[in-house]
Amino acid sequence: MNNPENLEFAILTKKYGETIAVDSINLKIPAGTYCCFLGPSGCGKTSTLRMIAGHEEISGGDILLGSNIINDLSPAKRGTAMMFQNYALFPHLSCLDNVAFALKMRGIKKKERYDKSLEILKLVQMENYSDRYPNQLSGGQQQRVALARALITNPSILLLDEPLSALDPFLRIKMRSELKTLQKKLGISFIHVTHSQDEAMALADMIVVMNNGKIEQVGNPYEVFNKPKNEFIANFVGGHNVLSKNNKPYSIRMDHIEVNFDKSNKNTYPMKVSEIEFQGQIIKITGITDTFGKLSVSLSDDIFLQNKFDINDEIFISWNKVKENSLEL
């Protein structure tokens, strides 16, 4: 691989006609970082990725890789490689020839490009499938070949556009682990676009939350989940209730709310249960309170089974005020 380098945006902007898709964003991604761009559809994350790759023209600002402005460089000369959402493998080529294709286009001799391609296929544990065609591979195997093809050019940064979205849930978790292991082994930056909060939390060293073309928050997974900056992030990342005190918004995590069944406790708030949702190890309880309106609480299945209650039952809730997180307006 090439030496890892910092990636930086300076007032980076993308417009489609009068529509601003990416709105003057500034960001520095340190070399060797697994960075996830997280946000809803249409927030600007994929446009940002495509500008880094050179597949979208920049409307304003600069992209720097190391000390070099790469705005006007062709995709092949940027030191980046992109793995597409649908993998985009050539159906008429074997795995080996798919991976070797970029080297063939550079005029590298057959033996050299095959040796290099087999080395990269081994890195993604696909060397035993080198003579197979894409239609003979599972979704996870196709993804590994697409990864190998992207890495064959020795990029400083690998760009991944929703790489796990086409996989079933079990395989998605397995490939998540493999991506993280591969990134650490290579030591280069992976920039990964996703709308999945779980995916970003599991993979990223650095999460960039976007909305309406702007960066809302940058931080590690712990910071983004525990200290969301505003109401949008608290709601999008999930696991939080957004409340207000003296016209100032704050959030409280669902799992920081305690359920109490003692009516005599004056430090609790009554809540009428409206929904009970089983989520595996936890049970999500939603209800209505007179003081805060609609609230959700997450309980372990053990606690729920010990104190089983039903829809329309009244329970009592409380939380430690220290756990409240102030939100920006």
Helices and strands as residue ranges (DSSP letters): E 7-16, E 19-29, E 34-38, H 45-53, E 60-65, E 68-69, G 75-77, E 80-83, H 95-105, H 110-123, G 127-129, G 134-136, H 139-151, E 157-161, H 169-186, E 189-194, H 197-203, E 206-211, E 214-219, H 221-226, H 231-237, E 240-245, E 248-253, G 254-256, E 258-260, E 269-279, E 282-289, E 293-300, H 301-306, E 314-318, G 321-323, E 325-326
